[in-house]
Amino acid sequence: MERIIWAMSLCLLTGCGAANPPAVTDQAVSVVMAPEDQDVDFAVKLNLMKGHLLVARELLDLKEVDQALPHLGHPIEEIYDDLADQLPVRGISDFKPVLLTLQDLVKATPTSPAVATTYQQAMSALTGAEATLPASQRQSPRFVLQVIDGLLAAAGGEYRSALVNGKIAEPIEYQDSRGFVLCAQQLYRSVRTQVVKTNAATDKTIQQDLTRLARAWPAPMPPTAAVLTADEVLTAVAGIKQTARDLR
């Protein structure tokens, strides 16, 4: 599922034409991208991993180990292979071992104090990988908003997959999308001061839209009935994307 959602978000990032959409399958999608777009793609995937870990941590705090485990597995199973070849090129130490260690530790002894330590090591590894991107990009609202676009596109697709007849039928997809939105919120906070200086009204709109969007995920464990419909979530995502485009 996540590779399909990622193919959709690639279209948003690279401008796939609506008249000739690419054939989307559950396979990695090959798209020729400019260097900056490659960096956006890399940053989005790292943050998708972070989103999975964020919601896993929430679920572990609630002692919902069975619910948390899929989210510890998804970074390895769904995303890592698409990044692996880039790690040595970018001078990044392989972080798959710490992700596997975290997953195995939670499976074996979820209440061990080592879980928190290993979790922090995993998050630090992902943050360190992201830090290899040029500071001029990581500190640029334009660049960060492109990464947010990718995260929210994935969140919208996962949320839509979670719903059946107005109810959350697939908790894992609901939780995936929650993690991606949490990560998008964190990213926006990292550049918000610059956005305020550039256009305070635009910042206000983005803040309001993110707050409205977050209503769809009131807690890590899903409500029986959806708070927002899939169309409402996708409309909010599109609104944030358009506001971000206007700012850039």
N, C-alpha and C positions, 0 to 999 in steps of 0.2 A: 504493500500500500504506500509506504513512504516514498519509494522511488517514483511511483505514479504522481504523487503530490509534488515531488521535487521537479518532475518534468514540467508540470504546470507552472511552477514558480520560475523555472528557467525561461519560459516564454515571456513572463513579466519582465525579467531582467534583461533579456536579449532582444525583445521586440519581435517575437514570432508573429507573422501575419495571420489575421483571422481567416483570410480567404483560403490559405493553404496551411492549416495547422499540421504539426508533425504527428506521425503515428506514435501513440504513446503505449508502451508495453511495460511490463514489470521487469525492465532491464535498465541498466545505466544508459543515459541518453548522451550521445556524442554531439556536442555543439561547439562550433568554432567561435572562440571569444577573444576579444581584445585583452591585453594584459590586465587592465583595471577590472574588467568583468571577471577575469579568472580569480582575481583577489576577492571580489565580492562573493563569487561562488564559494571560494575557500572559507571565507568568514561566515557565510550563511550556514554551511555544513557544520563548522565548529560550534556555532550557536544552536543549531538543532540538537547536537549532542548535549550541549549544556542544558537545553530545555528539558531533555529526557532526564538528566540527572537532577535537575531542580524538582521536578514533580516526583521523582523516586524518593528524594529526601523527605518531601512532605508526607508521602505515604508511609515511609519508615517511621517518621515521628508519630504517625497515627497507629503504628504497629500493624499496618496492612502490608505484611511482607509479600504475600502472594500477588498483591496488586503492584507492588514496587518492582518486583523482579523483571517483568517484561521491559520496563523502562531502563533498567540497567543493561539489558541485553540488546536493545535496539541500536544504541550507538555503534556496537560492534557488528551486529548482523546486517544493518541497513545502510550505514553511512561510511564506516571506516574504510572499506575497500575502495571507495571513490576518492579517498584522500591519501591512501598509503603511498602511492608513487610520488606524491608531492613532498612528503615529509623530508627525505634526504636532500632533495633539490633545494628546499627552503631552510635546510640546516636544523631541522626539528627532530629531537629524539623521539623514537617510537613510543607512543603512549598506549598502545593496545595492551601491553602487559598489565598496567595498573587498572585499566578498565576490566580486564578479565579477573584480576585479583579481587576487585571490589565485588563483582558479580558472584564469584565463588565464595567469598567471605559471607555475603548476605545469605546465600543459599545454606551454608553450613552453620553459621553462628550469628544470626541477625542482631542479637542483643550485645554482641561483643563490643567493647570500647574501640577496638581496632577499626570498626566500620566507619566511625566518624573521621578517624585519621586518614584512612584510605580514600574515603570520599573526598576529603579536602585535597589529597594528593592528585586525584583524578581531575578535579576541577582546576587545580593549579596547572596541571599539564596542558589542559585545553586552553587556559588563559595564556600560558606561555607560548603555545603554538600561535595563538592569535597575535601575540605581541611581536612576532617576527614580521608582521605586515608593517609597512612604513608608518611612522607616527603621523605623517601628514594625512594618511588615509584614516587611521583610527580616530583621529581627532577632528575629522571633517564631517560636518552634518550631512553633506551630500552623500558621502560614502556610507556613513552609518545608516542613513535613511534608506539607501538601497538594500542594505542587509536586513533592515526591519521589513522592507517590502517582501523579501524572500521568506522571512519567518512568518509573517502574517498570511501570506499566500498558502503556506503549508498548514498553518493553524486553521484557516478557513476550510481547506479541503478535508482535514482530519475531522473537524467538527461536523461537517456535512455527512461524513461517513458514519459518525457515531449515532445519528438520529434515524429513528424509524417511527413514523406516525406521531411526531412531536415528542417522543420519549428518547431518553439516552439508552439505546440498546447495546452500544459497544463502549463500555467504560474505558478501555485502553485508548481508543481514538479520542475520546473526550479528554482524557488525561494528557495524551500527547499534545493536543492543541492548547491545553492550559499551560503546559510547560513552555511552549513556543511563545505564547503571549507574555508570560512572566519574563522570559528572556528579552523580548522586544521592549518591554517596559524598562528593564535595566539598561539596555542599550540607549534608549532615548534619554534617560537621565544623564548618561555620560556626555551628551552634547547639548543638553537643554539650555545651558547658560549661553552658549553661542547662538542658538536659535532665538532666544529672547532678545539678545542684542541686535540681531538682524531684523526680526519681525515678531514683536510680542503678540500680535493678533494671531499669527499663524501658530505660534507656540500654544496659545490658549485653545485654538481649535484642535490641535493634535492631542493635547492633554484631555480635553473633553471627549474626543472620539475614543481614545485609549481607555478612559474610565468607563465609557458606555459599553465598549466592546468587552471589557473584563467582566461585566455582569453575567455573561454567558457561563462563567466558571466560578460559581460562588464558593466552591470548596474542592479539594482534591478528589473526594468521593462524589460522584455525580448525583444530582437530584433526580428523582424519578421522571419528572416532567422537565423538558428543556425550558430554561428561562428566556432564551432568545431562539427564534427559528434559524435554520441554516441561512435563509435569505437575508435575515436581519444581520447575521454575523458577516456574511459575504459583502453586504452593502456597506457595513461599517469599515471593513477591510479596504474596500475600494475607495471609500471616502478618505481614509488616512493616506492611502497611496496617492490620491490626487492632490491632497493638501501638501504632501511632501514634494511632489513634482513641482507644484507652484512655487514652493520655497526654493528649490534648487534652480 
